[in-house]
Amino acid sequence: MKADNEATPRFGMRSFRAKFVLVVGGAVLFDLLLSGGLALWNVQKLSRDATSEVGEGLTTANQEYIRSYADSTALSVDLLLDRVHGDVKALAGVLQVQIDDPKRQQQVGATLSQEAPGSVKLAYDARGDWAQNLPGAPSVVSVWGYLLGADHSPLPGVQQEIENSTVIDLVAPTLMASGASKLQMYYIGPKERPIFRTVPYTDQAQTFDRLYPGHNKSEFWEFFFPGIYGSWQQWAKDPASRPAPDDITQTAPYTDAITGKLIVSFFHPLWTRDRTDVAGTAGADITLDQLAEVVERVKIAETGFGFLTMSNGNVVAINPAGQAIIGLTASNDAGTQGVTGLERSLRGSAQPAIATLPLDRNNDGVIQHIMLNDKGERVPYIVVLKRLKPTNLWSSGPVKSETMSVGIVVPEREIYASLFAAQESISRATNRILLFQIAAIAVSLLIVFAAVLGISKRITAGLRALASAAQRLQSKDYSVRVSIPTRDEVGAAGIAFNRMAEQISFHTENLEQLVDERTRELGDANQEISALNEKLRDENVRLGAELAVAKQIQMMVLPKASELAAIPGLEIAAYMRPADEVGGDYYDVLQNGSRVKIGIGDVTGHGLESGVLMLMVQSVARALQETSEGNPHQFLDRLNRAIYKNIERTNTNKHLSLAFLDFENERVTLSGQHEDVLVVRADGGVERIDTIDLGMPVGLENDISQFIATRDILFSRGDVIVLHTDGVTEAEDKDKKLFGFERLCQSARKRQGESAEEIKTGIIEDLMAHIGIQKIHDDITLVIIRHR
């Protein structure tokens, strides 16, 4: 074997590396570096610069075009709504002038009634219990049953309202024929006289009977538009309370009772002469088709479309193709009261990017880039939202401010088609130049290939020797060595191979020693594992001690037998057994003078967290009892507020069912929601008292005062009250059968007449016999109260 300094040849003319660089490197560097490298760099830089400049210009132009389109569409919708607003305000202006001059109002009404008696003469419909004028008049007026007298004629004030409203026959037909296209215009009387006069004439009341059964037995405004009248009354008191600075109130889209079409109504409240109350409303309806027509005219590129959405994401208008692209589904709210609305919300879109689309003011006119799923493929789209002028909106409840938005949606591939075409043209030109460069590179490769053929024979001889030696080494012939006479890199590889063979031979001969060393390492690791196990056992012992202390504390706060025996008039016996080290059941007996409060509860789950919550309840209940809080409702409400705030602070999800019995002066009052209370009468009768309507779980809400109720229980001498947690009734035997409330009743009733302690002991014996050797899965608590 040669010396180490001879194993690695110097970088000289005899080295393989030098020969390769001389033959191959010269040709490749000459061609690629001088011609190909410079040319490729220049072409690519030119292509990038041109693409960037063209892209920026076209992108800016296209985005400005989309914004302008959104602005013009929003303006068109605003103009349509303004035209309808103008017509409604014109009708409201005429009616308001009449209201402000009662004398002229009556004169005009009387004159029109004489000239066109068909507008005020009504016919009674016995089946529908309403009165309506006959066809032939310019308008239809409907008077509901509760506005009619015993003779089925309108009440005097209602008849005057009918005559006064005939002025609409002069004004509404002209407004219907001009301005924005409207479905109908109408007048609705005030809350106490809500007659309904509509132009043109339709089968108004008949249609209401069919679509809204029961409407004629209810107050009109609250049945169809709950909350809207109260909002207007508030405006009369405080005009500044209007959500938007306009008297016009717009409804959300709903199904029209007469035409069956989806419509939007526009109301203008009329005011009493002194402007302190509502005197009715003037209104007009337009179909959703009219709004949709403006939006559906949007046409950007090939498939771009528009939509009109409310601030809550409900889409008012969109074409069917657009609805499918952004994944919307439509449904109608088919309630029996009120108008029937349309629900087609962006928030319910099947496209995640649409469902999370921001609709706030900060995104007004902002270009947004989103990805939509199209048949399994993610396609980039551009979205622009443009907000309309704010309006007063009624949907259900009080009127609120609403700002609708016009949305424009277009695929990026369409809006940027010209950009892509320019980039494609630049790319083709670049590719042509690259092809010429590739041809030059190919010539260089031919030169390289010829050079490699010249030296391949010399290289292959050394490689064959290495391959043969490697096969012998694989056959466990560790004595093999190679002899490569060249002093280039192949010769260096032969020297390295020989050294490797020597090392393999050495390690094979010393394998047993290596195994012993590895065994010692494994033994050391095993000792470390044993030490860790010992630490884990110590930690378990510590945790067990802490749980034992917690259990001890929990048991310490339970009532002592001496306390229970000292209560006059009552025998009380109790039993509690936690399922774990620390239970979640609660019971306590608190005495303050002549008042005795007995509580029982069950915290969700069991364990340390539930036990701590049980201690919180015991402490708060004791504190409230000591403050002489004698009102059961106030007692439970204040206890809940304290527990709720502690639960919030500890960031736990626990809560508990909790009920209290208040005993004073031979009277028992039950409050709070817990398991059913069992009362065994002295004569053997059994009563089961449900507590579901006496409260709600403690700790779920900060204020439960509206849910708390009380119930007085007759508690005579010899009567027994049994309180328990679900650990009693839901205890299972080996067949998974529950102990149940009926077994509890039977066990308590057969011991009627015995002491409270004997009854408790007997029930627990029956319960444990039922459980047998089964594991107890829940805390068990039982309290027996016997009237001496």
ROKEPA-31586 format. One record per residue (C-alpha): residue in one letter; x, y, z. Coordinates in steps of 0.02 Angstrom, whole numbers, plus 32768, in hexadecimal, padded with zeros to 4 digits. Example, Ala and Ser with C-alpha at 12.3 -4.5 7.8 and 13.67 -1.06 7.14 Angstrom:
<sites>
a82677F1F8186;s82AC7FCB8165;
</sites>
This chain:
<sites>
m800080008000;k804180AE7FD3;a805C813B804D;d7FCC81B38076;n801E8242801B;e801B81D97F7D;a7F6581A07F92;t7F1B82477F5F;p7F6B82887EC0;r7F9383407EAF;f7F3283B27E3B;g7FA9839B7DA9;m7FA983667CF6;r7FA482AD7D26;s7F0482BB7D90;f7E5B82867D4E;r7E13832D7D84;a7E93838D7D1E;k7E7283247C84;f7DB6833D7C94;v7DC483FA7CAD;l7E3D84077C1C;v7DD383A77B9E;v7D1E83C47BD5;g7D2884677C36;g7D7F84C47BAB;a7CF8849F7B2B;v7C6584BD7BA2;l7CA9855F7BEA;f7CD885A27B3E;d7C28858A7AFA;l7BB5859F7B92;l7C0F862A7BEF;l7C3886977B59;s7B9D86817AED;g7B1486227B4A;g7B2B866E7BF5;l7B2887247BBE;a7A9C87097B43;l7A2D86AC7BBD;w7A46872D7C44;n7A1C87BF7BCE;v798287687B87;q793D87387C30;k795787E67C76;l790288347BE0;s787187BA7BF1;r785B87DD7CAB;d786188997C95;a77E488987C06;t776D88217C60;s7774888A7CFF;e7750892F7CA8;v76C388E97C3E;g7679888C7CD3;e767789257D45;g762489927CC2;l759E89157C92;t757D88E37D47;t756089987D7B;a74EF89B97CE6;n7487891C7D03;q7472893D7DBC;e743B89F07D9C;y73BF89AE7D1C;i737489357D9B;r736889BD7E20;s73138A327DA5;y729989A87D74;a727089897E2C;d72578A447E4A;s71E18A567DB5;t717D89BC7DE7;a716C89FB7E99;l71348AA47E55;s70B08A4E7DE9;v706989F27E80;d706A8A917EE8;l700F8AEF7E5C;l6F8A8A677E51;l6F6F8A6D7F0D;d6F6E8B2C7F0C;r6EE78B2D7E86;v6E7A8AB97EEE;h6E9F8B237F89;g6E678BBD7F29;d6DC28B707EF6;v6D9E8B337FA8;k6DCB8BDE7FEE;a6D568C317F70;l6CC58BC17FA7;a6CF38BDB805E;g6CF98C978043;v6C478C9C8000;l6C068C30808F;q6C678C958112;v6C1D8D3980D1;q6B708CEC80E7;i6B978CB48199;d6BD98D6181C7;d6B358DB3818C;p6AA88D4581D5;k6A1E8DB48192;r6A5B8DAC80DF;q6A808CF180F6;q69C98CD18122;q698A8D3F8094;v69F88CE78013;g69C88C3D8059;a690F8C648056;t69178CA97FA4;l69768C127F61;s69028B9B7FBD;q686B8BEA7F67;e68BF8BEA7EBC;a69018B377ECC;p68988AD97F4B;g68EB8A367F16;s69898A6E7F6E;v69358A788019;k68A389FE800F;l68DA89578058;a689488A7804D;y68A4883180E2;d68F2878480C7;a68AE8710814D;r692B86868129;g69C386F7813A;d6973876D81BA;w69AE8809815F;a6960889080F3;q69A188CB8049;n6962893A7FBC;l692B88E77F1B;p699588E57E79;g698A897B7E07;a69D589FF7E79;p6A868A427E5A;s6ABC89FA7F02;v6A8F89697F73;v6A70898F802C;s6A6F890080A9;v6A2B890F815B;w6A51888081D3;g69D2882C8242;y6A08887D82E5;l69E7892A8296;l693088FF8271;g689B891B82E1;a681288A08312;d67B888C5826E;h6858889B820C;s6869895181D9;p690A89B281FB;l69118A0982A2;p68F18AC68295;g69A88AF682A4;v69D78A6F8227;q69538AAB81AB;q699A8B5B81B7;e6A488B148195;i6A038ABC80F9;e69B88B5F80B6;n6A528BC780DF;s6AC48B4C8084;t6A638B587FDE;v6ADA8BE47FAB;i6B548B5A7F7E;d6AE28B327EE8;l6B118BDC7E9E;v6BCD8BD77EBE;a6C088B217EBB;p6BD38AF47E07;t6C398B867DC3;l6CD08B577E2C;m6CBE8AA17DF5;a6CC28AD47D3E;s6D5C8B437D51;g6E048B3D7DA4;a6E4E8A947DD5;s6DEE89F77DAA;k6D8B89C17E44;l6D2389287E6C;q6CA589867ED6;m6C908A207F45;y6C278A257FE2;y6BF28A778084;i6BE88A1A812C;g6B8E8A6B81BD;p6BD28A86826D;k6BE089FA82EB;e6B308A11832F;r6AE28A1B827E;p6B5589BC8207;i6AE789BD816B;f6B48898980CF;r6B2689EB802C;t6B8C89B47F94;v6B9B89EE7EDF;p6B7889937E6B;y6AE1892B7EA1;t6B0A88747ECE;d6ABB87E57F30;q6B1A88257FC7;a6AC087DB805F;q6A9D87368006;t6B56871E7FE5;f6B83874A8099;d6B0A86C480D7;r6B5F86428069;l6C14866D8091;y6C0786A98145;p6B83864681A6;g6B51869D8247;h6B88874B8214;n6AD887908225;k6AD5876282DF;s6B7787BF8305;e6BAC88758308;f6BE4889D8256;w6C8A88F68276;e6CCD887B82F7;f6C9787E5828F;f6CE8881981EB;f6D708894821D;p6D99887A82D7;g6E038907831D;i6DF58983828C;y6D6789EA82D6;g6DBE89FC837D;s6E5B8A3C8323;w6DF68AC382CC;q6DA78AF78370;q6E558B0A83B8;w6E858B778321;a6DEF8BE68345;k6E308C0283F6;d6EE68C1383C1;p6F068C308306;a6FC18C1C8327;s6FA38B658354;r6F898B37829D;p70178AC08269;a70258B1781BF;p6FF88BCF81A5;d6F588BAD8143;d6EA38B7F816A;i6EA08AF780E3;t6EA78A47812C;q6ED589B780B9;t6EAC890180DC;a6F1B886B80B9;p6EDF88068021;y6E4287A08046;t6DB787437FEA;d6D2687B67FBB;a6C7E87737FF6;i6C2387AE7F5A;t6C9987897EC9;g6D0286FF7F18;k6D9F87587ED9;l6E3887867F3E;i6E2688417F61;v6E7388CE7FC5;s6DFD8948801C;f6E208A00803D;f6DBE8A5380CB;h6DB28B0C80F4;p6D628B2381A0;l6CDB8BA981AD;w6CD78C13824B;t6C4A8C5882B3;r6C268D1182A4;d6C8D8D378340;r6D1A8CC28305;t6D158C5C83A6;d6CD68BB68360;v6CC08B4E82C2;a6C248B6C8258;g6C428ADE81DC;t6CB88AC4814B;a6CC68ADC8090;g6D208A528033;a6D528A057F8F;d6D92895B7F59;i6E0F892F7ED2;t6E38887F7E9D;l6EE288357EBE;d6EEC881F7E01;q6F0488DA7DED;l6F9A88DD7E61;a6FDA883B7E15;e6FCD88857D65;v7048890F7D91;v70C288937DDD;e70AA880D7D59;r70D688897CD0;v718888837D12;k71F488347C8B;i72B088367C9F;a731D87CD7C2B;e72C687287C02;t728286E77CA9;g729587797D23;f71F787A37D83;g71B288117E0E;f714B87F97EAA;l70F088677F2A;t710688377FE1;m70CB88798088;s7145889E8114;n712087F68167;g7154879A80C8;n70A487728087;v70AA87807FC8;v701787E27F84;a703C87D27ECA;i70AF87647E61;n709E87057DBE;p709186467DC4;a713D862A7D79;g718E869C7DF9;q712E86497E86;a717585A07E53;i722785E37E44;i722D862C7EF4;g71D285977F3F;l713085E67F7F;t709285897FB1;a6FEA85DE7FC6;s6F5E85B78042;n6EBB860C8074;d6E8886298128;a6DD985DF8125;g6D9A861881CF;t6CE2862381FA;q6CEF86D78238;g6D3D876D81E3;v6D79877D8132;t6DD986EF80E0;g6E8F871E80C2;l6F1B86E5804F;e6FBC86A0809A;r7050868E8023;s70EA86BA8089;l71A186CA8059;r71C786838106;g717685E080D2;s71D985D3802F;a7229852E8000;q72C385947FCE;p732D85BA806A;a73758657801B;i72C5869D7FFF;a7286866980AC;t731286CF80FD;l730887648086;p7314880680EE;l7280887D80D7;d72BA890E8145;r72DD89C1810F;n739A89A5810D;n738789388071;d731D89B4800D;g736389B67F5C;v73FA894A7F89;i743588C87F0B;q742F881E7F60;h747F87817F19;i742D86DC7F49;m743486257F14;l739285C87EE6;n737B850E7ECB;d733E84E37E1C;k732584287DFE;g73B783FB7E6F;e742984837E29;r745885217E8A;v743A85B87E1A;p7473866A7E45;y73EC86F17E44;i73E687AD7E64;v735E87F67ED5;v733288AE7EED;l72AD88EA7F68;k725D89987F5C;r71EC89D37FE9;l71468A2B7FC5;k70FA8ABC8026;p70BE8A8A80D5;t70038A6B80EC;n6F8B8A40817A;l6F6A89848172;w6EE3891A81C3;s6EFF885F81C4;s6EB388248268;g6EAE88908303;p6EE489468312;v6F1B89A78277;k6FD789AC8264;s705689FC81F0;e7081899B8154;t710789B980D1;m70FB8942803D;s718F89207FCC;v71A288FB7F13;g722188727EEE;i727D88527E4B;v72CB87A67E30;v7338877A7D99;p73B886F07D77;e746A87317D73;r749086CE7CD6;e740A87327C79;i742C87E07CBB;y74E787C87CA2;a74D687747BF7;s753388017B9E;l75BC87F97C21;f75CE873F7C0A;a75D387547B4D;a765F87D57B59;q76C087687BD0;e76A886D37B5C;s76EC87377AC9;i7786876B7B2B;s779C86B77B64;r779686757AB1;a781B86F27A7A;t788786C27B0D;n787286097AE6;r78AD86227A33;i794E86717A6F;l796485E77AEE;l795285657A66;f79E785AF7A09;q7A4B85AC7AA9;i7A1B84F87AC8;a7A5984CD7A19;a7B00851D7A43;i7B0684BB7AE5;a7AE3841B7A84;v7B7C843B7A17;s7BE384537AB3;l7BA083B07AF7;l7BDA83567A5A;i7C8883977A7B;v7C7C835D7B2F;f7C3D82B27AF7;a7CD0829C7A80;a7D4982C87B0C;v7CF7824D7B83;l7D0681C07B04;g7DC081E37AFA;i7DDF81C77BB3;s7D51814C7BDB;k7DBD80B27BBA;r7E3C80EA7C3A;i7DB581147CBB;t7D5380727CA0;a7DE880017CC4;g7DF980457D74;l7D3D803F7D92;r7D337F887D5D;a7DBA7F5D7DDB;l7D5A7FB77E65;a7CB77F5D7E37;s7D0A7EB17E3B;a7D5A7ED37EE4;a7CB27F117F29;q7C5E7E6D7EF6;r7CE47E077F51;l7CD07E767FEA;q7C147E557FE4;s7C3D7D9A7FE8;k7C9A7DB9808E;d7D487DAE8041;y7D927E3580AE;s7E437E14806C;v7E1C7E5F7FC1;r7E827EF67F87;v7E867F557EE2;s7F1A7F947E7E;i7EF8802A7E0D;p7F99806D7DBE;t7F5581197D8F;r7F7381AC7E01;d7ED2820B7DDA;e7E2C820D7E3A;v7E0781567E0C;g7EAC81247E58;a7E7F81867EF6;a7DD981277EFD;g7E3A80817EF7;i7EA580B87F8B;a7E0880EA7FEC;f7DB980407FC5;n7E507FE38009;r7E49804680AB;m7D8F802180BC;a7DAD7F6680A5;e7E317F6A8130;q7DB77FC181A7;i7D2C7F448182;s7DA27EB581A5;f7DD87F048249;h7D257F238286;t7CED7E748256;e7D787E2782BE;n7D4B7E968353;l7C8C7E868347;e7C7B7E2B83EF;q7CD17EBA8448;l7C5C7F3883F6;v7BC47ED2842F;d7C027ED484E4;e7C167F9084DD;r7B667FA4849A;t7B217F328523;r7B717FA085A8;e7B22803B8559;l7A757FE8855E;g7A8D7FBB8616;d7AB480708640;a7A1880A885E4;n79AF80298644;q79ED807086E9;e79B9811F86B4;i790A80DE8688;s78FA808B8733;a7929812E8789;l78A3818B8725;n782081088755;e784C8121880C;k783181DD87FB;l778981BD87A7;r774E814F8838;d778081D788B4;e771C8258884E;n768281E5884E;v768E81D3890B;r76978292891C;l75FF82AD88AB;g759E8228890B;a75C4828189AE;e758883278966;l74E482D7892C;a74CD828989D8;v74E183358A28;a7461837E89AE;k73E882F289D8;q7403830F8A92;i73DF83C98A7E;q734183A18A1B;m730183288AA0;m732B83A48B2C;v72AF84278AEC;l721D83AD8AE9;p719D83C18B75;k71C883648C16;a714E82EB8C63;s7144835A8CFD;e710F83EE8C90;l708583888C3E;a704583468CE5;a703883F68D2B;i6FBA84338CAA;p6F0E843D8CFC;g6E7A83ED8CA5;l6EE2838C8C26;e6F4082E88C1E;i6FC982F18B99;a703B82638B62;a70B782708AD1;y712E82008A70;m71B2823289EF;r722F81C18994;p72A0820A890D;a72C581A18871;d737A81E0886F;e73ED822088F7;v739382C888ED;g72D982D088C2;g726E8352886D;d71CC833A88D1;y719383C0894D;y711E83BF89E0;d7112842E8A78;v709D845A8B06;l70A785108B3E;q704985548BD5;n7031860C8C00;g6FB686248C8C;s6F1185D28C60;r6F3E85C48BA8;v6F8D85238B67;k6FCF851A8AB4;i6FF7846E8A6D;g7056846B89C8;i708583DF8950;g70E383EA88AB;d7149838B882C;v71E183D587D3;t71FF83978722;g7282830E8729;h72E682E387C5;g739982F087FD;l73FF83818842;e73B1840D87D7;s730083D68803;g732E83C988BB;v7374847988BC;l72D484BD886C;m726E845F88F1;l72D484B78979;m72B485608924;v71F885408927;q71FD850C89E0;s725E85A98A0F;v71EE862289AD;a714F85CF89EF;r718E85DA8AA3;a71BA86928A8B;l710F86BD8A43;q70B5865F8ACE;e711886BF8B50;t70E187648B00;s702B87308B27;e6FFC872B8A70;g6F5086DE8A83;n6F0E86F389D1;p6F2E864C8976;h6F2D86A388CC;q6FAF87278901;f701686A2895B;l7029863388C1;d704486C7884A;r70D2871088B4;l7122866788CD;n7120864B8810;r717286F487ED;a720186CE8867;i721D861E8822;y7214865A876C;k729C86DB878A;n730C865A87E0;i72F285E1874E;e7323866C86D4;r73BF86938739;t73F685DB8742;n73D085C28688;t7376851D86A6;n72DE84D7864D;k728B849286E9;h71DB84BC8727;l715E8468879A;s70A8844287B8;l707484898860;a6FD4848F88C8;f6FAA84D18976;l6F2184A689F4;d6EF585358A6C;f6EA084FA8B0D;e6E5585798B84;n6DB785798BEE;e6D7D84CF8BAE;r6D8B850D8AF8;v6DFF84C78A72;t6E2C852B89D4;l6E8884D68943;s6EF4853A88C6;g6F7785128843;q6F8C848B87BD;h6FCA83DD87F2;e6F8D832887F6;d6ED68306881F;v6EA8831688D8;l6E538280892B;v6DD1829F89B5;v6D9182098A19;r6CF582398A7B;a6CCD81F98B29;d6C3C81958ADF;g6CB1813D8A63;g6C8981A889CC;v6D1881D98959;e6D2F827D88F8;r6DB182A18872;i6DDA835A885C;d6E2F839187BA;t6EAB842287CD;i6ECD84428714;d6E6784E58715;l6EAD852687BA;g6F5585638777;m6FE585388704;p709684F2871F;v71038562878A;g719F85AC8738;l716385A88682;e7127865C8679;n714A86F786E2;d7092872086F7;i701386948711;s6F9686F98776;q6F1086EB86F0;f6F18862C86F8;i6F0D861A87B6;a6E6585EA8800;t6E2985A388A6;r6DAC851F88DB;d6D6085078987;i6D57845389C6;l6CDC84168A4A;f6D4983C68AD1;s6CE4837E8B60;r6D1A831A8BF7;g6D59826D8BC6;d6D7A82A18B10;v6E2482788AC5;i6E8182D78A3B;v6F08827989DA;l6F8E82DE897D;h700D8286890D;t708A829C887F;d7089823A87DC;g710E81C78824;v707E8170887F;t7000815A87F2;e70838139876A;a70E680B587C9;e70F68016875E;d70F17F5D8788;k71517ED7872A;d70CE7EDA869F;k70DE7F978688;k70317FB386D3;l701C80568733;f6FE2805F87E8;g6F6480E187AE;f6EE981538804;e6E6480CB8819;r6ED9805C8880;l6F0580F588E7;c6E4B81158908;q6E2D80608938;s6EC4805C89AD;a6E8E80FD8A05;r6DD480D08A10;k6DF080258A5F;r6E50807C8AEC;q6DCB80FF8B0C;g6DB8811A8BC6;e6E6E80F88BEE;s6EED817C8C1F;a6F4D81E28B9D;e6FED81838BC6;e6F9680DA8BAF;i6F4881118B0B;k6FF2814E8ACB;t704980AD8AFF;g6FC280418AAF;i6FC7809E8A08;i708680948A01;e707E7FD88A26;d70017FC08996;l706F802A8924;m71107FCC894C;a70B67F258936;h70807F608889;i71317F97885A;g71837EF9889B;i72387EEA8867;q72257F6987DA;k7294800487D9;i724080A2881A;h724F811F878A;d720081BA87D9;d71F982108882;i716A81D688F2;t711282518966;l7071823189C9;v701A82A68A46;i6F82826E8AAC;i6F1782F48B04;r6E8D82BA8B7A;h6E10832D8BD2;r6E1082FC8C89;
</sites>
